[in-house]
Structure formats: C-alpha cells, structure tokens
C-alpha cells in the first residue's frame, strides 16, 4: 500500500500567519493554483485508486481539484481534520505568546497539553489513529495507492505514527502548503519514500 500525503493549498489565513486549526477556511487563489499543480503531477504518475480528505473546506477543495484530474471523487473523513487549537485559532504566533504566555512552550514540549477549547497532540494522534487502522484493515495487503489530503500537523502525525516515531519530533520537520509526501507500507513495515516535496510548485 502506498499512501500519498498532501497538505492543502494556501488560504488567506495562511498568508496572514493566523492559526487555523479547525476553523473552516477556504483556499485563496494561490491555494487553488497549488492544488491544480498537484493534480497535474499526480495525473502523470501511476493511477491513484482512492482519495480521502479532511472534511474542512481547504482540504476538501484541494482534494476536489486534484480529483478532477484523476477522475476520482474524494471521500471526506472527520478524523483527518487539523489539530484543534481552541482559543488560539485566528491568532498569530506572536499574539498567542502575548495572550497566553508560556502555553506555546508547553504545547511544543508536553504532548498532553491542550490549549483552552482545543486538543492535545496525543488526543489528535488517537483520533488520526482510527483512520490509520481503518486503512490498514482495508488495504494493507493490497497494491493500492491512496491519496490523503489533510493539514500540516495531521500529515506530520500520519507520517510519524506510520513510522512508529514519537510525537516529540513533530516540530523537527516541515510540511509546506501544497506539498506531497509518500509512505510505503509493505508486510507491516513502513518506509518514507519522500517527504515535503514541492517540486511541482516551481515554475
């Protein structure tokens, strides 16, 4: 089984540096272009069998644009939503540090810490784990290519969980908007083929 992991295209909040979490923000023009570039790249590769996506607009729109090129309808999945940041959502990193002093440090160093009204990384991993188990149950013994369109932290949690790597490394690598990563699962073992590839966005 091959899992292609995509982070949605850019939104207006991305361009403004606002924390999105589970706020339902649509793609901006740049995000639409990024999704179109992804669709063209994936169309040139061997066929994708299924597309799953977060049910938040920015991921769903990205998946739908790609799906038009691949002639596939995305299947929205609530478990693929971004980590909820509660009262941090809509704020920049600087604003979070001012309004909630010390909390960003806790979030980065204590996996069980959750912002008020949000969720911890551990609880998000548990949620996303249900999706991983479902994929393995349905497809792990088959030569299928599954495309998953979600969010920055969701993609990181998917990759780390599939590789059996601890969440304490989640801040040590980047997942860019419109990026593509690939994980192969074969006989119970997982391998990262590539991570955060954005070559399709270079013009």
C-alpha positions as CSV (number, residue, x, y, z in Angstrom):
1,X,0.0,0.0,0.0
2,X,1.2,3.5,-0.9
3,X,-0.1,6.5,1.0
4,X,0.4,9.8,-0.8
5,X,0.1,12.6,1.9
6,X,-0.8,16.1,0.8
7,X,-1.2,19.3,2.8
8,X,-3.9,21.5,1.4
9,X,-3.2,24.6,-0.6
10,X,-2.8,28.1,0.8
11,X,-5.6,30.1,2.5
12,X,-5.9,33.7,3.3
13,X,-5.2,32.9,7.0
14,X,-2.1,31.0,5.9
15,X,-0.9,34.2,4.1
16,X,-1.6,36.3,7.2
17,X,0.1,33.9,9.6
18,X,-3.1,33.1,11.5
19,X,-3.5,29.8,13.4
20,X,-6.3,27.9,11.6
21,X,-6.8,24.7,13.5
22,X,-10.4,23.5,12.8
23,X,-11.7,26.9,11.7
24,X,-13.2,26.2,8.2
25,X,-11.2,28.5,5.9
26,X,-11.3,28.2,2.1
27,X,-8.4,28.2,-0.4
28,X,-7.2,31.5,-1.8
29,X,-6.1,31.9,-5.4
30,X,-2.6,30.7,-4.6
31,X,-4.1,27.6,-2.9
32,X,-6.2,26.8,-5.9
33,X,-3.1,27.1,-8.2
34,X,-1.2,24.8,-5.8
35,X,-4.0,22.2,-6.0
36,X,-4.1,22.4,-9.8
37,X,-0.3,21.8,-9.9
38,X,-0.7,18.8,-7.6
39,X,-3.4,17.4,-9.9
40,X,-1.2,17.7,-13.0
41,X,1.7,16.0,-11.2
42,X,-0.4,13.1,-9.9
43,X,-2.1,12.6,-13.2
44,X,1.3,11.9,-14.8
45,X,2.1,9.2,-12.3
46,X,0.6,5.8,-12.0
47,X,-3.1,5.8,-11.1
48,X,-4.3,6.7,-7.7
49,X,-7.0,4.3,-6.5
50,X,-8.8,6.4,-3.9
51,X,-8.8,9.9,-2.4
52,X,-9.5,10.6,1.3
53,X,-9.6,14.1,2.7
54,X,-10.3,16.1,5.8
55,X,-13.9,17.5,5.7
56,X,-12.6,21.1,6.3
57,X,-13.1,23.3,3.2
58,X,-9.4,24.0,2.5
59,X,-8.6,20.2,2.3
60,X,-11.8,19.2,0.6
61,X,-11.4,21.9,-2.1
62,X,-7.8,20.8,-2.7
63,X,-8.9,17.2,-3.0
64,X,-11.7,18.0,-5.3
65,X,-9.4,20.0,-7.7
66,X,-7.0,17.1,-7.7
67,X,-9.9,14.6,-8.1
68,X,-11.0,16.3,-11.3
69,X,-7.6,15.4,-12.9
70,X,-7.7,11.9,-11.5
71,X,-11.4,11.4,-12.2
72,X,-12.0,10.4,-8.6
73,X,-14.4,11.8,-6.0
74,X,-12.8,12.5,-2.6
75,X,-14.1,10.8,0.5
76,X,-14.3,13.3,3.4
77,X,-13.2,12.0,6.8
78,X,-13.7,13.9,10.0
79,X,-10.7,12.1,11.6
80,X,-8.4,13.8,9.2
81,X,-9.1,17.3,10.5
82,X,-6.3,19.6,11.7
83,X,-5.5,19.6,15.4
84,X,-7.9,21.9,17.2
85,X,-6.3,24.9,18.8
86,X,-9.3,26.2,20.6
87,X,-8.9,29.8,21.7
88,X,-5.6,30.1,19.7
89,X,-7.4,29.9,16.4
90,X,-7.4,33.1,14.4
91,X,-4.3,34.4,16.3
92,X,-0.7,34.7,15.1
93,X,2.1,33.0,17.0
94,X,3.1,36.4,18.4
95,X,-0.5,37.1,19.6
96,X,-0.7,33.6,21.2
97,X,2.6,34.3,23.1
98,X,1.2,37.6,24.3
99,X,-2.3,36.5,25.3
100,X,-1.4,33.0,26.6
101,X,2.2,33.4,27.9
102,X,4.1,30.1,28.3
103,X,1.5,28.0,26.5
104,X,3.3,27.6,23.2
105,X,6.3,26.2,25.1
106,X,4.1,23.7,26.9
107,X,2.4,22.7,23.6
108,X,5.8,22.1,22.0
109,X,7.2,20.2,24.9
110,X,4.3,18.5,26.7
111,X,2.3,16.1,24.4
112,X,-0.6,16.0,26.7
113,X,-1.0,19.8,26.9
114,X,-4.1,21.3,25.1
115,X,-5.0,25.0,24.6
116,X,-8.3,26.0,26.1
117,X,-11.1,24.6,24.0
118,X,-8.6,22.6,21.9
119,X,-6.9,19.2,21.8
120,X,-3.5,17.9,22.7
121,X,-1.2,16.2,20.3
122,X,-1.8,12.9,22.0
123,X,-5.5,13.1,21.6
124,X,-5.1,14.2,18.0
125,X,-2.9,11.2,17.4
126,X,-5.5,8.9,18.9
127,X,-8.2,10.4,16.5
128,X,-6.0,10.1,13.5
129,X,-5.0,6.6,14.6
130,X,-8.6,5.4,13.9
131,X,-8.1,6.4,10.3
132,X,-4.8,4.6,10.0
133,X,-6.2,1.4,11.5
134,X,-9.1,1.6,9.0
135,X,-6.7,2.0,6.0
136,X,-4.6,-0.9,7.2
137,X,-7.6,-3.1,7.7
138,X,-8.9,-2.4,4.3
139,X,-5.8,-2.1,2.1
140,X,-2.6,-3.2,3.8
141,X,-2.4,-6.5,1.9
142,X,-3.2,-4.9,-1.4
143,X,-1.1,-3.0,-4.0
144,X,-3.2,0.2,-3.8
145,X,-2.3,3.9,-4.0
146,X,-4.3,6.0,-1.5
147,X,-4.2,9.8,-1.6
148,X,-4.8,11.6,1.7
149,X,-5.4,15.4,1.7
150,X,-5.2,17.0,5.1
151,X,-3.3,19.6,7.1
152,X,0.2,20.3,8.3
153,X,0.0,18.7,11.7
154,X,-2.3,15.9,10.6
155,X,0.2,15.0,7.9
156,X,3.1,15.0,10.4
157,X,1.1,12.8,12.8
158,X,0.2,10.4,10.0
159,X,3.9,10.1,8.9
160,X,5.3,9.8,12.5
161,X,2.6,7.3,13.5
162,X,3.1,5.1,10.4
163,X,6.8,5.1,11.0
164,X,6.5,4.4,14.8
165,X,8.3,7.6,15.6
166,X,7.4,9.6,18.7
167,X,5.4,12.8,18.5
168,X,8.2,14.6,20.4
169,X,9.9,15.1,16.9
170,X,6.8,16.8,15.4
171,X,8.4,20.2,15.4
172,X,11.6,19.0,13.8
173,X,10.4,18.9,10.2
174,X,8.3,21.0,7.9
175,X,5.2,20.2,5.8
176,X,4.6,23.0,3.3
177,X,1.3,24.1,1.7
178,X,0.6,22.0,-1.4
179,X,3.4,19.6,-0.6
180,X,3.4,15.9,-1.4
181,X,4.9,13.0,0.8
182,X,4.9,9.3,0.1
183,X,4.9,6.4,2.6
184,X,5.0,2.8,1.5
185,X,3.5,0.1,3.8
186,X,4.7,-3.4,2.9
187,X,4.3,-6.6,5.0
188,X,3.7,-4.4,8.1
189,X,6.8,-2.3,7.6
190,X,6.6,1.4,6.7
191,X,9.2,3.4,4.7
192,X,9.1,7.1,3.8
193,X,9.9,7.4,0.1
194,X,10.0,11.2,0.1
195,X,8.8,14.0,2.4
196,X,7.5,17.5,1.8
197,X,8.2,17.5,-1.9
198,X,7.2,20.8,-3.6
199,X,9.0,20.4,-6.9
200,X,5.6,20.7,-8.8
201,X,5.2,24.2,-7.4
202,X,8.4,25.5,-9.0
203,X,7.9,27.5,-12.2
